Amino acid sequence: MSQTCRPAAPPLQQAPDTIERLLEIMSRLRAPEGGCPWDIAQNFETVAPYTIEEAYEVADAIARKDMDDLCDELGDLLFQVVFHAQMGKERGAFDFSKVVAAICDKMERRHPHVFGDATVADADAQVRAWEEQKAKERAARAQSEGRTPSALEGVARGLPALMRAVKLQKRAARVGFDWDNPKDVIAKIREELDEVEEVLEKKEAPERRLEEMGDLLFSCANLARFIKSDPEDALVAANAKFERRFKYIEDSLAAKGRNIIGAGLAEMEALWVQAKSTGL
């Protein structure tokens, strides 16, 4: 059986440890002639989920304190930036150099105490100054587009829902739309929980259950924000705790030569209490 072979691609022209080499690789991958069919077929929308996934893998490597893996994952995330930049270049919208110029300009603009004559007392003062500068930029953008600026503008819709909820709540709090004390937030949570129970008792439509569950979760996120506990971190810790205790149940049953599938709820609950008593 004969096989037609494509001529070997010419070697890359850039040095092996430069960003130019990565840009050239990306350009080759997207080239209509001789490029990779999968890479050529992608667009901003199809690549976006991979970008989010790579960011999570960076965070995971950091959480595991695996520096070798972190180096590798940062490379994967950088490749995502280069991928989007190449697609922007093909559309005539922007290229990698414009991406770099934009972030450089932004960092200098938002750090006038480093690159200008401004001064800040401490890190907290810098955070306030950063947010003030961002608010000015949002207002200027809204004015240039002929619309009224919003305190909630610019909170990315692609963020994890809990994270986005807290960001929205923080923005509202900055302009005075906030609770006075945590007891008020807890009362709101009880109110939302009552509403969840009500829609369940009335057997209302799934859309209503979804709406009330959303209100309850939003209020829980608000309480976490109010008491300065990040809800995303809190849920990550709760997930890890659940995994440890459930694994204890599985291991305890396996030590007796049994499978968890055959165990009853009462036995599993007793083992769960044991796991809890050991500090898991």
HUTATA-V554331 format. One record per backbone hydrogen bond with DSSP energy under -0.5 kcal/mol. CO is the residue of the C=O (numbers start at 1). NH is the residue of the N-H. If there is no record, write none. Layout:
# HUTATA-V554331
co={CO;CO}
nh={NH;NH}
This chain:
# HUTATA-V554331
co={3;15;18;18;19;20;21;22;23;24;25;26;28;29;31;32;35;36;37;38;39;43;44;45;47;47;48;49;50;51;52;53;54;55;56;57;58;59;60;61;62;65;66;67;68;69;70;71;72;73;74;75;76;77;78;79;80;81;82;83;84;85;86;87;88;88;88;89;95;96;97;98;99;100;101;102;103;104;105;106;108;111;111;112;112;122;123;124;125;126;127;128;129;130;131;132;133;134;135;136;137;138;139;140;141;142;143;150;152;154;156;160;161;162;163;164;165;166;167;168;169;170;171;172;172;173;176;181;181;182;183;184;185;186;187;188;189;190;191;192;193;194;195;196;197;198;199;200;205;205;206;207;208;209;210;211;212;213;214;215;216;217;218;219;220;221;222;223;224;225;230;231;232;233;234;235;236;237;238;239;240;241;242;243;244;245;246;247;248;249;250;251;252;253;253;254;259;260;264;265;266;267;268;269;270;271;272;273;274;275;276}
nh={5;18;21;22;23;24;25;26;27;28;29;30;31;36;35;34;37;40;41;42;42;47;48;49;50;51;52;53;54;55;56;57;58;59;60;61;62;63;64;66;65;67;70;71;72;73;74;75;76;77;78;79;80;81;82;83;84;85;86;87;88;89;90;91;92;93;94;92;99;100;101;102;103;104;105;106;107;108;109;110;111;114;115;116;118;126;127;128;129;130;131;132;133;134;135;136;137;138;139;140;141;142;143;144;145;147;146;153;155;156;159;164;165;166;167;168;169;170;171;172;173;174;175;175;177;176;178;184;185;186;187;188;189;190;191;192;193;194;195;196;197;198;199;200;201;202;204;203;208;209;210;211;212;213;214;215;216;217;218;219;220;221;222;223;224;225;226;227;229;228;234;235;236;237;238;239;240;241;242;243;244;245;246;247;248;249;250;251;252;253;254;255;256;256;258;257;262;263;268;269;270;271;272;273;274;275;276;277;278;280;279}
